[in-house]
Structures are given as C-alpha cells and as structure tokens.
C-alpha cells in the first residue's frame, strides 16, 4: 500500500528509473504530482514515493509595503483571470492570481517605476470560458477607466482566446489612449516564465503614444523585445512558445525593447488623441464560426439554421464543396448573414476565380476580404448588434472599421 502524503511534504521518488526529489502537491490516477527544485512539476508513480520531510505549518510572511509614485502617469489594470500577474505558493505548488494593484506590483516590481496603478478584477476565469457578455463588461470597464482619467489600460487575459477578446473590444470601443492586452504563456512557477517581461512591456506600451487596442507579447524566443500587435490582425500561432502571438498579413504596430522598455511605433499605429472615448457595446451573440473540411456534410451547415450570422473559414481563396453551397444559400434566404473567410490566414478571399466561388456569391455569401476568421466573427457580432438593415450590415462587413481589412494584400489580390 502506498504511503499517504500531505501537500508540502518533501518526497523522494523515481522517475523512469532516475531518483528525483521534490515537493508533493497532489495525486491523480495513481500518479503523484511533485514540484522539482527547478520549478517544474512532474508526475511520478505514487508507489515510488517516500517522505523525506513532513510539511511544516505554512509560513505567512507579511506582504511588503508598496509605494506608488503620484508624479507618474496613471494606468488601469483590469484582470480577467490570466496568469500574467500570478505567483507561486512554493509550499503547495499552486499558482494563484493577484488581484489588487499592490499584489500585481509585488509580483512585477519594475511596474512601480513606470506608472501608478489602479486595478479592477472583472473575472477570474480560464480564457476558454470567456463569453460575449464578458467582452461587453470588459469594454464597459475600460471605457469607465478612461473616462475616469486613466492614461492607458492594461488587460490581463489568458492567452488562448485573448485575440478574440481584444478584437471584440476594438469594435465596441473608440479609445484615445492605449488599451493593451497581455498574457503569459508560461506560469510564474516556471523558470522560463514570461510574465514579468510581458507585464513590463505592456505597461510601457500602455503609457506610449499608441491610441488603439493592441496585444503586447514576447516578440522572439529571446528576452529582448515584445511585439505590439493590432487587435484585429493578431493570432496565437503556437501552443507554448513565448513568441506565440504574431501579426498576420501586416507587420506589428511596434515593439518594446527589453530591458530598456523603449517603445517604437510604426507609421501605421493609431496615435493618442484628445477625444472622449466612445462605447458601442451591443453585440449579437447568436453568430457562429464554421471551419470547412473535405467531406463536410451539408447538415453541418444546416446546424446554423436560425442563427443571425455565420462566418465560414473556407479553403484557399474562400471555398466550400458544391454539396454545401445549397445549404449556405438556404441560410442566406432565411435571413442569416454568411461571410466567407479563408483558413489560409494570409491573403484575401476571392470567390470570382473558380465555379464554386461564383456559386457562393450567387447564393448571397459575402466575401470577407482578408479578415481573420475570428476577427470576422467578433465584427459580425458587433455589426449585427448595431445595424438592423441587412444591406447596410453587409456593407459594414466589407468596410474596414478597426484595421481588420487591408486594401491590398501582399503577392497579388
């Protein structure tokens, strides 16, 4: 029978025949999760574990005082539950989010030299649980912070759906100051964590001359710069790399050098301006995003009957099979807006080259230009939430509103 351990016990174990030692966290399915001295967690057979030292009572050190410099510009930090400002409890191995401005300043000490901060906890969720309702709450919170004098806003967010949220907010909010989304690909308990560098770069971007919604994340695998991406042109392109976020079909809006935190903006970046922020927070939630694949049954398309809108990520120039076109026509005829984008991500849709494309246009499908599928979805939610006339809504979908459509793509079209 395996020995019973308590969280925080120091245990010795065997991992693939090699002796290891670490802090016991928990067990699952016969495997013990222990934290190595390197900071990484591993799973080992429970039967190989033996207690080296029992966990003592957790020490609760007094939190150090945090002083904010009133002469620095004020930034707002709005948290949605990401790990960017999390910290590790080395007794339990747990990573916990930090909520107050003081907590965040303790987790990322260099922030206090860049600005003074106020914070708001909007949500504490995994990013896959983000919803359009929370996007609306987020846009309202950002708008209120700017109206209340914040000279820039930082939104901490889980990375998996951060591009969707940033894009949705960019449609709902006209901002005169930087609104910078930031996350962390690797949690604070890992030696390769990117939370401190990304946090500092986001703060530098939030006090810069930028005047639009953006995402700031590691630019390369080195710790030398963060890239500033336009919210409607960015996508997470890797599951775990620190430089997972890339601008597609355009260069980043700028960069933040590290550790100097010098910000460079491109000519294309929208600059700060002395105007009031504008909030248009209505969204039509009953919209979908469908990625076409060879052999897709028309019933997959018909599953969206009754929806207000559907974005299709088609092949190449923006195609689906002949078998699915009639189903898309039925959706359009029933009043569903259907917009075609491409799975290629780079380049633009052109349904005038092949027969199936022409059939799609004849069916009433709208070409999504060079919009990313997720940017097209959030735009569709916003357009249908604010415009009831189908013709005007269709025109808005093919009009550049927040940098999601470029007049001309590279390499033709």
C-alpha positions as CSV (number, residue, x, y, z in Angstrom):
1,X,0.0,0.0,0.0
2,X,1.3,3.4,-1.0
3,X,2.3,5.9,1.7
4,X,-0.1,8.8,2.2
5,X,1.4,12.3,1.8
6,X,0.3,15.8,2.6
7,X,0.7,18.8,0.4
8,X,4.0,20.3,1.0
9,X,5.8,17.1,2.1
10,X,9.3,16.8,0.7
11,X,9.4,13.4,-1.0
12,X,11.9,11.2,-2.8
13,X,10.7,9.3,-5.8
14,X,11.8,7.5,-9.0
15,X,11.0,8.9,-12.5
16,X,11.8,6.4,-15.3
17,X,14.4,4.8,-13.1
18,X,16.1,8.1,-12.1
19,X,15.9,9.3,-8.5
20,X,14.2,12.7,-8.0
21,X,13.2,14.8,-5.0
22,X,10.6,17.5,-4.8
23,X,7.6,18.9,-3.0
24,X,4.4,16.8,-3.1
25,X,1.4,18.7,-4.5
26,X,-1.3,16.2,-5.1
27,X,-2.1,12.8,-6.7
28,X,-4.3,11.8,-9.6
29,X,-5.0,8.4,-11.2
30,X,-2.2,6.7,-9.2
31,X,0.4,9.4,-10.1
32,X,1.9,11.9,-7.6
33,X,2.5,15.4,-8.8
34,X,5.6,16.9,-7.3
35,X,7.4,20.2,-7.8
36,X,11.1,19.9,-8.5
37,X,13.6,22.5,-7.3
38,X,13.9,23.7,-10.9
39,X,10.2,24.9,-10.6
40,X,8.8,22.4,-13.0
41,X,6.1,19.9,-12.0
42,X,6.3,16.2,-12.9
43,X,4.2,13.1,-12.4
44,X,5.7,10.0,-10.8
45,X,4.3,6.7,-9.7
46,X,2.9,7.0,-6.2
47,X,4.4,3.7,-5.3
48,X,7.9,5.1,-5.8
49,X,7.4,8.0,-3.4
50,X,8.8,8.1,0.2
51,X,8.6,11.0,2.6
52,X,11.9,12.8,3.3
53,X,10.4,15.6,5.4
54,X,6.9,16.4,6.5
55,X,5.4,19.7,5.6
56,X,5.5,22.2,8.3
57,X,3.0,24.9,9.1
58,X,2.8,27.3,6.2
59,X,4.8,30.5,6.8
60,X,2.7,33.6,6.1
61,X,5.2,36.4,5.7
62,X,3.9,39.9,5.9
63,X,3.4,41.4,2.5
64,X,5.9,44.2,1.8
65,X,4.6,47.7,1.6
66,X,4.0,49.1,-1.9
67,X,4.6,52.7,-2.6
68,X,3.2,54.4,-5.7
69,X,4.7,57.5,-7.2
70,X,1.9,60.1,-7.6
71,X,4.0,62.0,-10.1
72,X,3.8,59.2,-12.7
73,X,1.0,58.7,-15.2
74,X,-1.9,56.6,-14.0
75,X,-2.7,53.3,-15.7
76,X,-5.7,51.0,-15.1
77,X,-5.1,47.2,-14.8
78,X,-8.2,45.1,-15.5
79,X,-7.9,41.5,-14.7
80,X,-9.9,38.7,-16.4
81,X,-8.0,35.8,-14.8
82,X,-4.8,35.3,-16.7
83,X,-1.6,34.2,-15.2
84,X,0.4,37.3,-16.1
85,X,0.4,38.5,-12.5
86,X,0.2,35.2,-10.8
87,X,2.5,34.0,-8.1
88,X,3.6,30.6,-6.9
89,X,2.9,29.2,-3.4
90,X,6.0,27.0,-3.0
91,X,4.5,25.0,-0.2
92,X,1.6,23.8,-2.2
93,X,2.8,24.3,-5.8
94,X,-0.3,26.2,-6.6
95,X,-0.3,29.3,-8.8
96,X,-2.7,32.0,-7.7
97,X,-3.8,35.1,-9.5
98,X,-3.1,38.5,-8.0
99,X,-6.0,40.9,-7.8
100,X,-5.1,44.2,-6.2
101,X,-2.8,46.8,-7.6
102,X,-0.4,46.2,-4.7
103,X,-0.4,42.4,-5.4
104,X,0.5,43.0,-9.0
105,X,3.2,45.5,-8.1
106,X,4.7,43.0,-5.7
107,X,4.6,40.3,-8.4
108,X,6.2,42.6,-11.0
109,X,8.3,45.1,-9.0
110,X,9.5,47.1,-12.0
111,X,6.0,48.3,-12.8
112,X,6.1,50.8,-10.0
113,X,8.8,52.8,-11.8
114,X,6.7,53.2,-14.9
115,X,3.4,54.4,-13.6
116,X,0.9,54.4,-10.8
117,X,-1.9,52.0,-10.9
118,X,-5.5,51.2,-10.0
119,X,-6.9,47.8,-10.6
120,X,-10.2,46.0,-11.1
121,X,-11.0,42.3,-11.1
122,X,-13.5,41.8,-13.8
123,X,-13.4,38.0,-13.9
124,X,-11.3,35.1,-12.7
125,X,-11.9,32.5,-15.4
126,X,-9.9,30.3,-17.8
127,X,-9.9,32.1,-21.1
128,X,-11.8,29.3,-22.8
129,X,-14.7,30.3,-20.6
130,X,-14.8,33.8,-22.0
131,X,-18.1,34.9,-23.4
132,X,-19.5,37.8,-25.4
133,X,-21.3,39.0,-22.2
134,X,-17.9,39.3,-20.5
135,X,-16.5,41.1,-23.6
136,X,-19.2,43.7,-23.1
137,X,-18.5,44.0,-19.4
138,X,-14.8,44.4,-20.3
139,X,-15.5,47.1,-22.9
140,X,-17.6,49.0,-20.3
141,X,-14.9,48.7,-17.6
142,X,-12.2,50.0,-20.0
143,X,-14.5,52.9,-21.1
144,X,-15.2,53.8,-17.5
145,X,-11.5,53.7,-16.6
146,X,-10.6,56.0,-19.4
147,X,-13.4,58.4,-18.6
148,X,-12.1,58.4,-15.0
149,X,-8.7,59.6,-16.2
150,X,-6.6,56.5,-16.8
151,X,-3.9,57.4,-19.4
152,X,-3.7,53.8,-20.5
153,X,-5.3,50.5,-19.8
154,X,-3.7,47.0,-19.3
155,X,-6.0,44.0,-19.6
156,X,-4.5,40.8,-18.2
157,X,-6.0,37.8,-20.0
158,X,-5.5,34.1,-20.7
159,X,-3.7,33.6,-24.0
160,X,-5.9,31.0,-25.7
161,X,-8.7,33.4,-26.5
162,X,-7.0,36.7,-26.0
163,X,-7.1,37.6,-29.7
164,X,-10.9,37.1,-29.8
165,X,-11.4,39.4,-26.7
166,X,-9.0,42.1,-28.0
167,X,-10.7,42.1,-31.4
168,X,-14.2,42.3,-29.8
169,X,-13.2,45.2,-27.6
170,X,-11.7,47.1,-30.5
171,X,-15.0,47.1,-32.3
172,X,-17.0,48.2,-29.2
173,X,-14.6,50.9,-28.1
174,X,-13.1,54.0,-29.7
175,X,-10.2,54.8,-27.5
176,X,-8.0,57.9,-27.3
177,X,-5.4,56.0,-25.2
178,X,-3.6,52.7,-25.4
179,X,-5.6,49.6,-24.4
180,X,-3.1,46.8,-24.1
181,X,-4.0,43.1,-23.7
182,X,-1.2,41.0,-22.2
183,X,-0.9,37.4,-21.0
184,X,1.7,34.8,-20.1
185,X,2.4,31.6,-21.9
186,X,4.3,30.1,-19.0
187,X,3.2,30.5,-15.4
188,X,5.1,32.2,-12.7
189,X,6.4,28.9,-11.2
190,X,8.4,28.1,-14.3
191,X,12.0,29.4,-14.8
192,X,11.1,30.3,-18.4
193,X,8.0,32.3,-17.3
194,X,7.3,35.3,-19.5
195,X,5.0,37.1,-17.0
196,X,7.4,39.7,-15.7
197,X,8.8,40.8,-19.1
198,X,5.4,40.8,-20.8
199,X,3.9,42.8,-17.9
200,X,6.6,45.4,-18.0
201,X,6.4,45.7,-21.8
202,X,2.6,46.0,-21.6
203,X,2.9,48.9,-19.1
204,X,5.4,50.6,-21.4
205,X,3.1,50.2,-24.3
206,X,0.1,51.5,-22.2
207,X,1.9,54.7,-21.4
208,X,3.2,55.2,-25.0
209,X,1.7,57.3,-27.8
210,X,-0.5,54.5,-29.0
211,X,-4.2,55.2,-29.4
212,X,-5.9,51.8,-30.2
213,X,-6.5,48.3,-28.8
214,X,-3.5,46.1,-29.1
215,X,-1.8,42.9,-27.8
216,X,1.7,43.0,-26.3
217,X,3.6,39.7,-26.0
218,X,7.1,38.3,-26.5
219,X,8.4,39.0,-30.0
220,X,11.0,36.3,-30.2
221,X,12.2,33.3,-28.1
222,X,14.8,35.6,-26.6
223,X,14.2,38.1,-23.8
224,X,15.0,41.1,-25.9
225,X,11.6,42.6,-27.1
226,X,7.9,42.4,-27.0
227,X,5.8,43.0,-30.2
228,X,2.8,45.3,-30.2
229,X,0.1,43.7,-32.4
230,X,-3.1,45.3,-33.7
231,X,-6.1,43.6,-32.0
232,X,-7.8,42.6,-35.3
233,X,-4.7,41.2,-37.0
234,X,-3.2,39.0,-34.3
235,X,-3.4,35.3,-33.7
236,X,-1.9,32.9,-31.3
237,X,0.2,30.6,-33.6
238,X,1.8,28.2,-31.1
239,X,0.6,26.3,-28.1
240,X,3.5,27.0,-25.8
241,X,6.2,29.2,-27.3
242,X,6.7,32.6,-25.6
243,X,6.6,34.3,-29.0
244,X,3.3,32.5,-30.0
245,X,1.5,35.7,-31.0
246,X,2.1,37.0,-34.5
247,X,0.6,39.8,-36.6
248,X,-0.8,38.3,-39.9
249,X,-0.6,40.0,-43.3
250,X,0.9,43.1,-41.7
251,X,3.9,44.0,-39.5
252,X,3.4,44.6,-35.8
253,X,2.3,48.1,-34.8
254,X,5.6,48.4,-32.9
255,X,7.8,46.9,-30.3
256,X,9.1,47.4,-26.8
257,X,12.8,46.8,-26.2
258,X,13.7,44.8,-23.1
259,X,15.0,45.7,-20.6
260,X,15.2,49.3,-21.7
261,X,11.4,49.4,-22.3
262,X,11.8,51.8,-25.1
263,X,8.7,51.8,-27.3
264,X,8.9,52.1,-31.1
265,X,5.7,52.6,-33.1
266,X,5.2,52.1,-36.8
267,X,3.6,54.8,-39.0
268,X,0.5,52.6,-39.2
269,X,-0.1,52.7,-35.5
270,X,-3.0,54.9,-34.4
271,X,-1.7,57.7,-32.1
272,X,-3.1,59.1,-28.9
273,X,-5.7,61.8,-29.4
274,X,-7.5,64.3,-27.3
275,X,-11.1,62.9,-27.7
276,X,-13.6,61.3,-25.5
277,X,-13.8,57.5,-25.6
278,X,-16.9,56.1,-27.4
279,X,-18.6,53.0,-26.3
280,X,-21.0,51.0,-28.5
281,X,-21.3,47.8,-26.6
282,X,-24.2,46.0,-28.3
283,X,-23.4,42.5,-29.6
284,X,-25.5,39.9,-31.4
285,X,-24.4,36.7,-29.7
286,X,-26.3,34.3,-32.0
287,X,-23.4,34.1,-34.5
288,X,-21.2,31.1,-35.4
289,X,-17.9,30.2,-36.9
290,X,-17.6,27.1,-39.1
291,X,-14.4,25.7,-40.5
292,X,-14.9,23.8,-43.7
293,X,-13.2,20.4,-44.3
294,X,-13.3,18.0,-47.2
295,X,-16.3,15.7,-47.0
296,X,-18.3,18.1,-44.7
297,X,-21.9,17.1,-44.8
298,X,-24.4,19.9,-45.6
299,X,-26.1,19.1,-42.3
300,X,-23.1,20.7,-40.6
301,X,-24.1,24.0,-42.3
302,X,-27.8,23.4,-41.6
303,X,-27.0,23.2,-37.9
304,X,-26.7,27.0,-38.0
305,X,-30.4,27.5,-39.1
306,X,-31.9,30.3,-37.1
307,X,-28.6,32.0,-36.4
308,X,-28.3,35.7,-37.2
309,X,-24.8,35.3,-38.7
310,X,-22.3,32.7,-39.7
311,X,-18.6,33.1,-40.6
312,X,-17.2,30.3,-42.8
313,X,-13.4,29.6,-42.8
314,X,-13.2,28.2,-46.3
315,X,-10.3,26.7,-48.3
316,X,-7.8,28.7,-50.3
317,X,-9.5,31.8,-51.9
318,X,-12.6,31.1,-49.8
319,X,-14.4,27.9,-51.0
320,X,-16.6,25.1,-49.7
321,X,-17.7,22.0,-51.6
322,X,-20.5,22.1,-54.1
323,X,-22.5,19.9,-51.7
324,X,-22.6,22.7,-49.0
325,X,-23.4,25.6,-51.2
326,X,-27.1,24.9,-51.3
327,X,-27.3,24.7,-47.6
328,X,-25.5,28.1,-47.3
329,X,-28.0,29.6,-49.8
330,X,-30.8,28.3,-47.6
331,X,-29.3,30.1,-44.6
332,X,-29.0,33.3,-46.6
333,X,-32.5,33.1,-47.9
334,X,-33.7,32.6,-44.3
335,X,-32.0,35.8,-43.2
336,X,-28.7,34.6,-41.9
337,X,-25.7,36.7,-42.8
338,X,-23.0,34.4,-44.2
339,X,-19.4,35.8,-44.6
340,X,-16.6,33.8,-46.2
341,X,-13.1,33.9,-44.9
342,X,-10.1,31.7,-45.5
343,X,-8.2,29.1,-43.5
344,X,-5.0,30.3,-45.1
345,X,-4.8,33.3,-42.7
346,X,-2.6,35.2,-45.1
347,X,-4.1,36.7,-48.3
348,X,-7.6,37.6,-49.1
349,X,-10.8,35.9,-50.2
350,X,-11.7,36.0,-53.9
351,X,-14.7,34.0,-55.0
352,X,-14.6,35.1,-58.6
353,X,-11.9,32.7,-59.8
354,X,-13.5,29.2,-59.6
355,X,-17.0,28.0,-60.2
356,X,-17.7,27.1,-56.6
357,X,-16.7,30.7,-55.6
358,X,-19.1,32.2,-58.2
359,X,-21.8,29.9,-56.9
360,X,-21.2,31.1,-53.4
361,X,-21.6,34.7,-54.5
362,X,-24.8,33.8,-56.3
363,X,-26.0,32.2,-53.1
364,X,-25.6,35.5,-51.3
365,X,-22.4,34.8,-49.4
366,X,-20.4,37.9,-48.6
367,X,-16.6,37.9,-49.3
368,X,-14.7,38.5,-46.0
369,X,-11.8,40.3,-47.8
370,X,-8.6,39.5,-45.8
371,X,-10.2,39.3,-42.4
372,X,-9.0,36.7,-40.0
373,X,-12.0,34.3,-39.2
374,X,-12.0,35.3,-35.5
375,X,-11.9,39.0,-36.3
376,X,-14.7,38.5,-38.8
377,X,-16.8,36.7,-36.1
378,X,-16.4,39.4,-33.5
379,X,-17.0,42.1,-36.1
380,X,-20.2,40.3,-37.3
381,X,-21.4,40.2,-33.6
382,X,-20.9,43.9,-33.4
383,X,-22.3,44.8,-36.8
384,X,-25.5,42.8,-36.3
385,X,-25.8,44.2,-32.8
386,X,-25.8,47.7,-34.1
387,X,-27.3,47.6,-37.6
388,X,-30.7,46.0,-38.4
389,X,-30.7,46.8,-42.1
390,X,-29.2,43.7,-43.9
391,X,-27.8,45.6,-46.8
392,X,-26.1,48.2,-44.6
393,X,-24.8,45.4,-42.3
394,X,-23.4,43.6,-45.3
395,X,-21.6,46.8,-46.5
396,X,-20.2,47.3,-43.0
397,X,-18.8,43.8,-43.0
398,X,-16.7,44.6,-46.1
399,X,-15.7,48.0,-44.8
400,X,-12.5,48.4,-42.7
401,X,-13.6,49.6,-39.3
402,X,-10.6,48.8,-37.0
403,X,-7.8,47.8,-39.2
404,X,-9.2,44.3,-39.8
405,X,-9.3,44.8,-43.6
406,X,-6.4,45.9,-45.6
407,X,-6.8,47.5,-49.0
408,X,-4.3,45.3,-50.7
409,X,-2.7,42.0,-49.6
410,X,0.9,41.0,-50.5
411,X,1.5,38.8,-53.5
412,X,-1.4,39.8,-55.7
413,X,-5.1,40.3,-54.8
